[in-house]
Amino acid sequence: MQFRSIFKVLSFATLLSFSLAKRNDCSEFKKDDAVLYCENDKDGALYSLEINVSNSSKMNENINKVLSFPSIKQLKYEIVGNEKFPTEINKLSNLEELELVYTMFVDKKDDTCMERGDLNDDVLKNLTKLKTLRLEYINLSASNIKAIRGLPNLQTLAVSNCNHNELLTDINQISGLVISSFDYNYDECSTTKLPKNIISTYKNLKSLTIGGFGKEITDDILDEISSLTKLEHLTLGSNDLGKFPKQILKLENLKELSLESNEIDSIPKEIDKLTKLEKLNLSYNQISKIPKEFYNLTHLTELNLGINPIDAIGDEIGKLTNLVKLNLDNIEKISNQICNLTNLKRINLKSKENEIKECIKAIIPNIEEYDYNNMNVDDEKDKKDKEDEEDDEDDEDEEDEEDEE
């Protein structure tokens, strides 16, 4: 009997030690140089993983172990050199976000170019919970697109610097699409294109981003975009548009619009047709004047007009009382009606007007993030913070004195 009692005590102690030992899946990969990032969930189970595999990496020997954690929900797998994406990825049945990047530099003529890699369709099999898929520098194939169409819960598809974009049609389950071609000067011999009659096939899109295609954003493609009546978020940055694309004024449900870095020189008066617009980014363009109709966009909560040769921001700015974030960087003349924007939390502007300085000081207590450039009002913010700290200290001293009494 005594022996049994001792055995029970020892067993309980053993179980208790196991329960007290906190799970830490990421500790398995501390010495693996191919694992760039690892994050556990609150219970210590592997949640997010970023892997970079090169020809010299030992990852190939450990791939089964690395991809054996069913708890993984986010995975970025980058190949550097002549490697293949492992089909073992399809065993991650709980995966929700997957990013596959192929990186291989090759010398062609006088240029250093980025090679495209192939994607085995089996990699995408069984990923029934996948919501976001990002592909970079991939040679897309018809079978790849078929496999993507077979992902029942896919919501967002992002393809960057991929070949054969003409195959990207009729992936009807997605609500978000990103197509970009940013080669960072490494790829002068790129064959990444944006063909016609692709965008218009996505009738259920709510979010669309197209970037880096330059003059390939033709009127025909803009007409296609204007047919996406459910669209709420549109980003067309860095496409050398040269002018404001009036076709998008037909998108009555648009809530967010970004047209930064497009050499746009004017804003059409008809912009107030976008009555639901809440966020607008027109930074890094060549806009010089703001039409009065612009200030009818009273639902705006975020506005970025920074880095434009705008001659003045008039009194009408005071109508945009819902603004929470405002960027007027590089604009010298700004009406003091900006002081009516008492909901501002973040502000970036440059002005030498004394009136602006004074009224900005008045609303500083409401601002959480700020960049006033040469306005010299940072000291006022620091002064107020210091005063608040001193008030807190005085309150603490008074409480201490009361306690002593």
SVG drawing of the C-alpha trace seen along z (x, -y; Angstrom):
<svg xmlns="http://www.w3.org/2000/svg" viewBox="-23 -85 50 87">
<polyline fill="none" stroke="black" stroke-width="0.4" points="0.0,0.0 2.8,-2.3 4.5,-1.6 1.3,-2.5 1.0,-5.8 4.6,-6.7 3.9,-5.8 0.8,-8.0 2.7,-10.9 5.5,-10.5 3.1,-10.2 1.2,-13.4 4.5,-15.3 5.5,-14.2 2.2,-15.3 2.4,-18.6 5.9,-19.3 4.6,-18.7 1.7,-21.0 3.8,-23.7 6.3,-23.5 5.1,-26.2 4.9,-25.1 7.2,-26.9 7.2,-25.5 9.5,-28.3 12.3,-27.0 12.7,-24.1 14.2,-26.4 16.6,-28.7 19.6,-27.2 18.1,-27.0 19.4,-29.9 16.7,-29.4 13.9,-30.4 13.9,-34.2 10.9,-34.7 8.8,-32.5 5.9,-33.4 3.8,-31.3 0.2,-31.9 -0.8,-32.6 -0.6,-28.9 2.9,-28.5 1.8,-26.7 3.6,-27.7 1.4,-30.4 3.5,-32.3 6.7,-31.3 9.0,-32.9 11.5,-30.7 14.2,-31.6 15.8,-28.7 19.0,-28.9 21.1,-26.3 23.4,-26.2 20.6,-25.9 20.1,-22.8 16.4,-23.4 15.8,-20.6 16.9,-18.1 14.5,-19.4 11.5,-20.4 9.2,-17.6 9.9,-18.7 9.4,-22.4 6.1,-21.9 4.8,-19.3 3.1,-21.8 -0.7,-21.8 -1.1,-25.0 0.6,-27.2 -1.7,-29.8 0.7,-32.2 3.6,-31.1 6.1,-33.0 8.3,-30.7 11.1,-32.3 13.4,-30.5 16.8,-31.9 18.4,-30.0 17.4,-27.0 15.1,-25.3 11.4,-24.2 8.5,-25.0 7.9,-21.9 4.6,-20.1 4.6,-19.4 3.0,-22.9 -0.3,-21.3 -0.3,-19.4 -0.8,-22.7 -4.6,-22.2 -5.1,-25.3 -3.1,-27.7 -4.9,-31.0 -2.1,-33.2 0.5,-31.9 3.2,-33.9 5.5,-32.2 8.5,-34.2 11.0,-33.0 14.3,-34.9 17.0,-34.2 19.3,-36.7 20.6,-35.9 22.8,-37.9 21.3,-38.7 23.2,-40.9 24.1,-44.0 21.4,-43.6 20.9,-41.7 17.4,-40.2 15.1,-38.3 14.2,-34.8 10.7,-33.5 10.1,-30.1 7.5,-27.4 4.9,-26.5 3.8,-22.8 0.0,-22.7 0.2,-20.1 1.5,-22.9 -2.0,-24.4 -4.0,-21.2 -6.0,-20.7 -5.6,-24.3 -9.3,-24.7 -8.9,-27.4 -6.6,-29.6 -7.9,-33.2 -4.9,-35.1 -2.4,-34.0 0.6,-36.1 2.8,-35.0 6.0,-36.8 8.2,-36.1 6.2,-33.0 5.7,-31.6 1.9,-31.3 0.4,-28.3 -3.2,-27.4 -3.0,-24.6 -1.9,-27.0 -5.0,-29.1 -7.2,-26.1 -5.7,-25.2 -6.3,-28.7 -9.9,-28.5 -10.2,-25.4 -9.4,-27.2 -12.9,-27.6 -12.3,-30.3 -9.8,-32.4 -10.6,-36.1 -7.5,-38.0 -5.0,-37.1 -1.8,-39.2 0.5,-38.6 3.7,-40.6 6.1,-40.5 4.6,-37.3 4.5,-36.1 1.4,-35.2 -1.1,-37.5 -3.4,-36.9 -4.4,-33.7 -5.8,-35.5 -9.4,-35.3 -12.6,-34.1 -11.3,-33.5 -14.8,-34.4 -14.5,-33.7 -12.1,-36.5 -13.1,-40.0 -9.6,-41.4 -7.0,-41.5 -3.5,-42.9 -1.5,-43.0 1.9,-44.7 5.1,-45.0 7.8,-46.6 11.2,-45.3 13.5,-47.7 15.7,-48.2 16.9,-44.6 14.6,-43.5 14.9,-45.6 14.0,-42.5 10.8,-41.8 7.9,-40.3 5.3,-41.1 2.3,-42.6 -1.2,-43.8 -3.4,-42.4 -6.9,-43.7 -10.1,-41.9 -8.7,-40.5 -10.0,-43.0 -13.5,-43.1 -14.0,-39.4 -13.9,-40.1 -17.4,-41.3 -17.4,-40.6 -14.2,-42.6 -14.4,-45.0 -10.7,-45.8 -8.3,-46.3 -4.6,-47.3 -2.7,-47.8 0.8,-49.3 4.0,-49.7 2.7,-49.1 3.4,-52.6 1.8,-53.3 0.1,-49.9 -2.8,-51.4 -4.7,-52.4 -8.2,-53.9 -9.5,-50.4 -8.2,-49.1 -9.6,-52.1 -13.0,-51.4 -12.8,-47.8 -12.1,-49.1 -15.1,-51.4 -17.4,-48.4 -16.6,-47.0 -19.6,-48.4 -19.0,-46.7 -15.5,-48.2 -14.9,-50.0 -11.1,-50.2 -9.0,-51.2 -5.2,-51.8 -3.5,-52.8 -0.2,-54.1 3.0,-54.5 1.4,-54.0 2.4,-57.2 -1.2,-58.0 -0.4,-61.7 -4.0,-62.7 -6.8,-61.9 -8.7,-58.9 -12.2,-60.2 -13.5,-56.7 -13.4,-55.8 -15.9,-58.6 -18.5,-56.0 -17.6,-53.9 -20.3,-55.2 -19.5,-52.7 -15.8,-53.7 -14.7,-54.4 -10.9,-54.4 -8.9,-55.8 -5.1,-56.0 -3.5,-57.6 -0.1,-58.6 2.9,-59.0 1.1,-59.4 2.2,-62.8 -1.5,-63.9 -1.7,-67.7 -5.3,-68.5 -8.4,-67.2 -11.7,-67.2 -14.7,-69.1 -16.7,-66.0 -14.8,-64.3 -17.6,-65.1 -19.6,-62.3 -17.6,-59.9 -20.0,-60.7 -19.0,-57.7 -15.3,-58.4 -13.6,-58.2 -9.9,-57.9 -8.1,-59.7 -4.4,-59.7 -3.2,-62.1 0.3,-62.6 3.4,-62.9 1.7,-64.3 1.8,-67.7 -1.5,-69.1 -1.4,-72.9 -5.1,-73.8 -7.9,-72.3 -11.4,-72.9 -14.1,-74.0 -16.1,-70.9 -13.4,-68.9 -14.5,-70.1 -17.9,-68.5 -16.3,-65.2 -17.4,-65.7 -17.2,-62.0 -13.4,-62.1 -11.6,-60.8 -8.2,-60.6 -6.7,-63.0 -3.2,-63.1 -2.3,-65.9 1.4,-66.1 4.3,-66.7 2.2,-68.6 2.9,-72.1 -0.5,-73.2 -0.6,-77.0 -3.1,-77.3 -5.5,-75.4 -8.6,-77.7 -11.2,-78.3 -13.3,-75.4 -10.9,-73.0 -12.9,-73.8 -15.9,-71.9 -14.0,-68.5 -14.8,-68.2 -14.6,-64.4 -10.9,-64.4 -8.9,-62.3 -5.6,-62.2 -4.4,-65.0 -1.2,-65.4 -0.5,-68.8 3.2,-68.5 5.1,-70.9 2.1,-73.3 3.0,-76.7 -0.3,-78.6 -3.0,-77.1 -6.2,-78.7 -6.7,-79.0 -10.0,-77.2 -7.9,-74.1 -8.5,-75.0 -12.1,-73.8 -10.9,-70.3 -11.1,-69.3 -11.3,-65.6 -7.7,-65.5 -5.5,-62.8 -2.6,-62.8 -1.3,-65.8 1.6,-66.6 1.9,-70.1 4.3,-72.9 3.4,-76.5 5.0,-79.8 1.6,-81.4 1.6,-82.6 -2.2,-82.2 -1.8,-78.5 0.8,-78.1 -1.5,-79.6 -4.6,-77.6 -2.7,-74.4 -1.4,-74.9 -5.0,-75.2 -5.9,-71.8 -2.6,-70.1 -4.2,-68.4 -6.3,-66.3 -3.4,-65.2 -1.7,-61.8 0.9,-61.9 2.2,-65.0 4.9,-66.4 4.9,-70.1 8.2,-70.3 9.4,-73.9 6.4,-75.2 8.3,-75.1 5.2,-73.9 6.8,-70.7 8.0,-72.7 4.4,-73.5 3.5,-69.9 6.4,-69.0 5.6,-71.8 2.0,-70.6 3.2,-67.0 5.7,-68.3 2.9,-70.3 0.7,-67.2 3.5,-65.2 4.1,-68.0 0.3,-68.1 0.4,-64.3 3.4,-64.6 1.7,-67.3 -1.4,-65.2 0.7,-62.3 2.5,-64.5 -0.9,-65.8 -2.1,-62.2 1.1,-61.3 0.6,-64.3 -3.0,-63.3 -1.9,-59.7 0.7,-61.0 -1.9,-63.1"/>
</svg>
